[in-house]
Amino acid sequence: MRTIAEIDADIAKVRSELQNVHGTGTEVYARIVGYYRSVRNWNRGKREEYNHRKLFVAEETGVRAHLPLGTVNASAAKVSGNAPAEAASAGPAARYELYVRQSCPNCPPVKETCANLPLSGELVDVDSPEGLERAQAWGVFSAPTVIFLDDSGSEVARAHSVKQIRSIPALAQVTEPALF
């Protein structure tokens, strides 16, 4: 059986060992130019860009509310970026909201296309706190995103590129073919 002095000595030894405990480094991988690579191996410019990235967080119920009816796996198609423009109903679009970022390379052509539509629209900058809040409320995960709304304010369709805007059936009722 151990004595109290031996136990106290063991406790003192463990306390001194705990004061010198240091964790190990964590390897972080992120996608860059189409493949995953360790962040510590990135050049200084890419590391700076990584630090400025914003994370869009949305609750699942908010996302599901904006998916087209009858869509089984629309979320997987949206993430891949290959999804066609989603249409929530067959009604005509009355206006649009265009969600953009200052640093977005795909936003200018979508802005130009929307400016040529015979609809009124609003530009929402998701780099601002108000714009980010609105984007989260609508379940917007990427820029550019155009949400087409009917007269009652319900979502009619959603698009992320010029090609997707051109393929929206709800716009065919309000646009002339010569605009595209």
C-alpha positions in Angstrom: 0.0 0.0 0.0 1.2 3.5 -0.8 1.8 6.2 1.7 0.4 9.7 1.6 3.8 11.1 1.0 4.2 8.9 -2.1 0.8 10.0 -3.4 1.6 13.7 -2.8 4.9 13.2 -4.7 3.0 11.6 -7.6 0.5 14.5 -7.7 3.4 17.0 -7.7 5.1 15.2 -10.5 1.9 15.1 -12.6 1.2 18.8 -12.0 4.7 19.7 -13.2 4.3 17.6 -16.3 0.9 19.3 -17.1 2.6 22.7 -17.0 4.8 21.7 -20.0 2.1 20.2 -22.1 1.9 21.6 -25.7 -0.5 20.6 -28.4 0.5 19.6 -31.9 -0.1 21.7 -35.0 -3.3 21.1 -37.0 -3.0 20.6 -40.7 -5.8 22.6 -42.5 -6.8 21.8 -46.0 -8.9 24.0 -48.3 -9.9 24.0 -51.9 -7.8 26.2 -54.1 -8.0 26.3 -57.9 -9.9 23.0 -58.1 -8.1 20.8 -55.7 -7.4 20.5 -52.0 -4.1 21.6 -50.6 -2.6 22.3 -47.2 -3.1 25.9 -46.2 0.4 26.2 -44.8 1.8 25.5 -48.3 -0.1 28.4 -49.9 1.7 31.5 -51.0 1.2 34.7 -49.0 -1.4 36.1 -51.3 -3.6 33.0 -51.2 -3.3 32.8 -47.4 -4.5 36.4 -47.2 -7.4 35.7 -49.5 -8.3 32.7 -47.3 -8.4 34.9 -44.2 -10.9 37.2 -46.0 -13.4 34.5 -47.0 -16.8 34.7 -45.5 -18.9 31.7 -44.5 -22.5 31.6 -45.4 -24.5 29.8 -42.7 -28.2 28.9 -43.2 -30.6 26.8 -41.2 -31.9 23.7 -43.0 -35.5 24.9 -42.8 -34.6 28.2 -44.5 -32.9 26.3 -47.3 -35.8 23.9 -47.8 -38.3 26.8 -48.0 -36.5 28.1 -51.1 -36.1 24.8 -53.0 -38.4 24.0 -55.9 -41.3 21.7 -55.1 -40.8 18.1 -55.9 -37.1 18.4 -55.9 -35.5 15.3 -54.4 -31.8 16.2 -54.3 -31.7 19.8 -55.3 -29.1 20.7 -52.6 -26.5 18.4 -54.1 -27.0 19.9 -57.5 -26.8 23.5 -56.1 -23.5 22.7 -54.4 -22.0 21.3 -57.6 -22.8 24.5 -59.5 -24.2 22.6 -62.4 -27.9 22.9 -61.4 -30.2 24.5 -63.9 -32.1 27.6 -62.8 -34.6 26.5 -60.2 -38.3 27.5 -60.8 -40.6 27.4 -57.8 -43.8 28.1 -59.7 -45.0 28.9 -63.2 -46.1 32.4 -62.5 -44.5 35.4 -64.2 -41.7 37.2 -62.5 -42.4 40.8 -61.5 -39.1 41.9 -60.0 -35.7 40.5 -59.0 -33.1 40.7 -56.3 -29.5 40.3 -57.4 -27.0 39.2 -54.6 -23.4 40.1 -55.5 -20.0 40.6 -53.9 -17.4 43.3 -54.8 -14.7 40.6 -55.5 -17.0 38.3 -57.5 -15.6 37.7 -61.1 -18.9 36.3 -62.3 -21.1 39.1 -61.0 -20.6 41.7 -63.8 -22.1 39.7 -66.7 -25.1 38.7 -64.5 -25.5 42.4 -63.5 -25.5 43.4 -67.2 -28.0 40.7 -68.1 -30.4 41.7 -65.3 -30.1 45.4 -66.2 -31.4 44.5 -69.7 -34.5 42.7 -68.3 -37.8 44.4 -68.5 -38.2 44.0 -64.7 -37.4 46.2 -61.8 -34.7 44.9 -59.6 -32.6 45.5 -56.6 -28.8 44.9 -56.1 -27.8 43.5 -52.7 -24.2 43.6 -51.7 -23.5 40.6 -49.5 -20.2 42.1 -48.3 -22.3 44.5 -46.2 -23.9 43.3 -42.9 -27.4 44.2 -44.1 -26.8 42.4 -47.4 -25.4 39.3 -45.7 -28.4 39.2 -43.4 -30.8 39.4 -46.4 -28.8 36.7 -48.2 -29.1 34.4 -45.2 -32.8 35.0 -44.9 -33.3 33.9 -48.5 -30.9 31.0 -48.3 -28.4 32.5 -50.7 -25.1 30.6 -50.6 -23.1 32.0 -53.5 -22.7 35.1 -55.6 -24.1 36.0 -58.0 -27.6 34.8 -57.2 -30.7 36.2 -58.8 -34.0 35.6 -57.1 -37.0 36.4 -59.3 -40.2 37.3 -57.4 -43.8 37.5 -58.4 -46.2 40.4 -57.5 -46.9 38.9 -54.0 -43.2 38.6 -53.2 -43.0 34.9 -53.5 -40.0 33.3 -55.2 -40.6 32.3 -58.8 -37.1 31.3 -59.9 -33.5 31.4 -58.9 -30.4 31.7 -61.2 -26.6 31.9 -60.7 -25.4 32.6 -64.2 -26.4 34.3 -67.5 -27.1 30.9 -69.0 -29.5 30.0 -66.1 -31.3 33.4 -66.4 -31.9 32.7 -70.1 -33.4 29.3 -69.3 -36.0 30.4 -66.8 -39.5 29.7 -68.1 -41.1 32.3 -65.9 -39.1 35.0 -67.7 -40.3 33.9 -71.1 -43.7 35.4 -70.3 -42.3 38.8 -69.6 -39.3 39.1 -71.9 -38.9 39.3 -75.6 -36.6 36.8 -77.3 -34.5 39.6 -78.8 -33.3 40.6 -75.3 -31.3 37.4 -75.0 
